Each structure stands twice: as structure tokens, then as C-alpha cells.
């Protein structure tokens, strides 16, 4: 594995991990805010907080990996 491949892999992994953390945190916070709202909806009562958090984490993973590949693509074509 050459140095460019290692840098791309490091970029993708770090962006994906950041996306998982941010996506999971925001989904969890949104679920918690739903419980503390003035009017609690039926959607709020029926949602599973763990499932919602996992969905946010998976979305963050895809967004982070996509951002990393997009940044790498952009840098490659600027040179």
C-alpha cells in the first residue's frame, strides 16, 4: 500500500468516525428533545431512541465517507 492510499484511507476513516459521532449525537439529542417538548406527539412516544440513534450514526457514516471521497476527488482534480 503506497502513501497516497494510506492517506486516503486515513481521511475516509477519520471523516467516517466523525460522522458517526456527530450523527449519533444529533439523533440522540433530537429524540431527547422530543420528550421534553410542550406537546408530546404520538410519533415521539412510539419511536425507539436506540434505533433512531443507530439510524443517525449510519447516516453520519455515509455522509462522512462521502465527504472524504469528495474532498479527495476535488484535490486530485485541482492538481
PECOR-V392742 format. One record per helix or strand of 2 or more residues. SS is the DSSP state (~ for helix, > for strand). FROM is the first residue (numbers start at 1). LEN is the number of residues. If there is no record, write none. Layout:
SS_FROM_LEN / SS_FROM_LEN
This chain:
~_3_33 / ~_42_5 / ~_49_30
